[in-house]
Amino acid sequence: MDIFNLVGSLFGYILWGAFYVVRNFGIAIILFTLAVKLILLPFSIKQQRSMAANARFQKKQREIMERYKNDRVKAQQEVQKLMAKENVSATAGCLPMIAPMLVMLGVYYSVINPLTNTLHIASDKVSTALNALSAIPGMGTASVGGNYGQIYVVKYFGALQNYLVDGSGNPLFNGSETERINEFANGFNFLGWDLLASPNNSSFMSFMWLIPLLCFVTSVASMLIIQKMNGNEMKGCMFLFVFIMPLFSAWIAYSVPGAVGFYWISSTVLGFVQSLLLNILYNANIIEARDEAHRVVLRRQQEAEVAYIEAPDYIPPSQLAKAKSEEKAENKNYKKKNSKSKKSRR
């Protein structure tokens, strides 16, 4: 948890910077997502190239399986050779998928701990504030003692501010911190959604349930379209995987504050747009053409490095054939003349 809080604290600086400019956490998340996409662009390019290479590999693999359909052992051997030749790995696309998941966890911890990770208020002050609120009769630890205690403080800061005092009765938060918390608390309404609230604890008419639904729909649609663009076949378990992961993300979005689910939606939509652009630059046909051009240039360079040796007695094949033909004709004429000379003597 500490490592994720550390990552969340780092991301919190970006989130607070974006929020300070636009004064709305929803728009700040969109700007943050754009920044993350730019940072992770090298991973995305690597993943796109891997998917394009895998599509080309699958095409050649189907040709091999058809050619050796009666000899499975030979087919497997040829597929292994093809994998080595094409530099295709079964886990090549896994690593680029880990980074976005780590970012999502970082965003989660920056959202659920806004006082320490986004506003960067001293943790001892925050702990004292949570302990003070949990001691209030009727409030208990259900609201402020769980994972979302800091969210509760931010969301209801105006009503709870008078209770946030130290042992001497002095305010826990100074004027600057109080101003930042109030600004932050007023910026979580986006498109009618309260991004500090969780869909599972919200009324139906709040339409917070749209967040997990959009998480599922955008994830499934983007995955199916991207796989189709790259020419990858989705069969069996792979096709089931397209629905399992979005269902899992939708369940998470249903259980956590709306800001986390909204980040997931923003990341999916912007990621889809990014994939469309990368597919134009790094699709299977373009990569194959570039590889072929690279092989031609490399072959020419290798040929240029080979020292030219002139053979003094070398006769081109065309001249050699012509010389043999002339020699054969000359021998034939000689035999004819010799035969006529003998007949005349008789």
Steps between C-alpha positions, in 0.01 A plus 500: 500500500786740580646464151164579342454797734842620384395468135166661586683789666710556187193493277326727749734785410388474135134470597515801731687703238233422239222564753652835600479611135148377410337485849316180410621153592333330202678724250818466706479121462467536121808726489682260731411207273637686198826558689519132597438391140790716385727357770401143412517558123819289457322207670199550275714503185672182613165335566362607160807366321466176693134466400582572134784246504267246662240554226764437234620194690146357524458531123822308433414250774170417330688438174738261677218313674322460167817380325579241767147417609581128487823530699449682832856446618644657188246783525602579858867496405438744216292726726784509754744594223260770385473641855879521522524659155223754562619566857151436636447424869183376669551755780617790280183700557474446876755747631351805324167415668647509852588871496139623445384277786762651732386846393138409578602383849696823547194704402288291738725580795522868408118514492422305820766693694451853363628680812839329510557396137341783299499803733815367672399600851715349775388148584514561876245782465274277292525213750415736786200633305368147430544400863320814617205432270477133596464606866189708431190324641284353226770516234720210604759344274268380224536822301845632583683186610475308173680530167308813404540703819692780329235522228236536771696787657537682166139443396353633826782732599273804541283325757787323679750786510407610854578150633845483342701638790799384702514433875527874573198585290702655220407425135695207356526656157644846440339761276674389181413134555138584583469704179642217289269243656195718439601560137556130453167403658311732262660362183378139495172553315542399137210444256269464800717230659652536845842350431564459874197270534500126424234356263416219743408756768313741272134519405382383159399854400852625557596308184827397662430148367584639154869510599547120537274444199712730283813329635369168367367627165805709406740220599322230298446721194858626489650152546285344224565780252874512568537122467309507172714785366817303576362186334513290816244224534304488824405139566424289805660628818633815332148604399379429854788707637363804313195492727656376825744789546244775425259333745773503761575868437127582513469324835795703633346822366174411674674457836746793506456879485368626168826683425681166457237365260498828309878474461453147363247628243724792400801270468306251286359762263828689459685169470265396220565824311872450551475141369323623185785741432771244579330244278540740207873529568575148624260256333615159376534603133707809574727313741553221244584757230745675734663170596536404134653838416736461796607156376569637150712786638686262730570259213635782285724615783633146543565469127679836497732383780612192304834561324482476118753256350553506124578163344750557210405182314132534557285472190132590528272204432350669194841550338610149592193351333560713189867390483404132528238543227756666268756229576247230425403665169868541405569131570198403292622712203849353535363147481299588188807649323713204602239258362482683163881501473514121537232445236684720247817298543324181414 
